[in-house]
């Protein structure tokens, strides 16, 4: 999807971003825009025979809803948390830059995972579908079982994630009641 929120960049800027992330000039380089998603421009980067994914924040001038502001730093925090705390198949955060020296907006690189969206797999057998559902349940359980210390009180990460991404819901009140966390914390 090509949306006004996506900041598409010229190849020379993407190559400079890649060089900063890798710490050297790759011997071979290509950047291919990926479709899907709503807010971010996303690229498949081929550098030094390695595949990476580059995700670029929206331009500051783009009007977004309150909970969509600063979504790249939030996504980076979630990637770090899940990479450190859950044994699930997911991309690894490789590099994050919010300095705005090479690119005018924050961006990050993550590892590439081969595959296709579940919605593209229309020819799955019932047995394959059940196996996918079981794996999704295992992954969800793993995420929901992450416990963080917040203000020296244990807090389930799923509640924090939910409170951040769905601020219009009353999750903040639930956090306050169950963990003594004020809505502004």
N, C-alpha and C positions, 0 to 999 in steps of 0.2 A: 504494500500500500504506500502510495506517495502522498504524504500529508504535509501541511504547512509546518508542522512541528519538527520535521526532519531536516537536519543541517547537512546537506550533501557537500562534500569537499572535493577540490581538485586533487589529482593523483600526486602532485609534488608535495602537497601538505600532508596527505596520508603517508607518503613515503618518509617524510621528516618525522612524523609521529612514530612510525614503525622503527626508524633508526634510533630515536630517543628511547623507546621501550626496550629494544634489543641491546643497545649500547654499542652498536656498530652498523655499518652500511651492509645490508644483505647482498649476497652475490646475485640473487635473482629476486624479483619483486613483482607482484601484481595485486591489484585490489578489485574485488568484484562486489558491487552493491547486492545486498540480500533483501528479499521481499519479506513482508509480514511485519508484525509489530505496529505500534502506533506512534510513539513519541520520538524514538531514536533512529538516526541513520545507522545502519549496521552493515559492515563489510566483511567479506571473507578475504583474509590476507594470506597470500602465499609468499613466504620469505625464507630463503635458505632451505627450500624443500620442506618447510614446516607450514602447517595451516594454523592460523590464528583467527579470532573474531575480534573486530574493533567495533566498539559501541560509542557513539558520539551524542552528547547531550543536545537538546534543543537550544537555539539561540535565546539569549536573555530577553529579547524583544517579543518573543512569541508568548501570547496570552495562554495560560494554562490554569486549570483548577488549582486551588490551594494545596491539595494533597499531592499534586503532580510536580510541584516545585522541588528542586534539589533531588530529583529522583535518581540521578546517576550516583551521587555520593551514598544514597540509601541503598541502591542496588549493590554497590561496592561493599558496603558494610554487611549486607546479607550474604554475599558471596564469601566474604571472609569468615563470617560466623558459621555458615554451613560447611565450608571447606574444613574448618577446624573442629567442628562439633558433631558432624554427621557423616556416617559412612554410606554415602549415596552416590549414584552415578550423576555427576554434574560437572560443568566446566570449572576449571581452576582459574582464579584471578591471577593474572600474570603481571600486570602493570596498570597503575592508575595515575593520572596527571590532572590536577586541577589548577596548575600554575598559570595557565593561559599564555604560555610563552611560545609554544609551537602552534597551538590551535586556540581560537578565541573562546572555547567552551570546554568544560571538563570532558574527559574521555577515558576509556579503559580498554585493555586487551584481556581476553580470556582464551583458554584453550578451546579448540574446536572438537566437537564430538560428532562423529559420523552418524547419520540416521535421517529419518524423515518424520514429519509431524504425524501423530497418531491419526489425525483426521484424513491423511492421505492414504492410509492403509485400509481401504474399503474391502479388500479381498481376504481379510483375516478369518480364519476358522473360529468356531466357538471356543475350541480348546486354546487357541492362541489368544483370543480375547480374554479368557479367564486368567491366563498366565500374566497378561499385561495388567489386569485389574489387581491380581494378587501382589505383583511387584509395586504397583502404585500405592497399594495399602501399606506395604512394608516401608516404602519411602516416606509416606505421610506420617506413619507412626514414629519413624526415626526423627523427623523434623519436630513433631509435637512433643517428643520426649526430651528435647534440648532444654536444659534448665540453666538460667543465667543468674548471676547475683546482681541485683539492682538495689542500690541503697542498702547493701548487705542483707537483702532479703531474697530468697529464691523466687524466681519468676519464670514461668514457662515462656520460651522464646516465641511460640506461636501466638501468645496473647499480645506480645509487643509488636510482632509483625502485623497482626490484625489491626491493632490500634493505630499503627503508622499508616498503613495502606487504606484503611477504612475509617478515617477520623469522624465521619458523619454518623457512624454507629455509636452505640453507647459502651464500647469496649473500654474506654478510658475510665468510666465510672466503675466498671467491673474490676479493672486493675486497682483502682483505689480501694474498693471494698475487700478484694482478696489479698492484696499485697501492700496496702497502705501507700500506694504511689499516687501522687497528685497529678491531675491532668497535664500540668506543664512540665513534668519531669521527663 
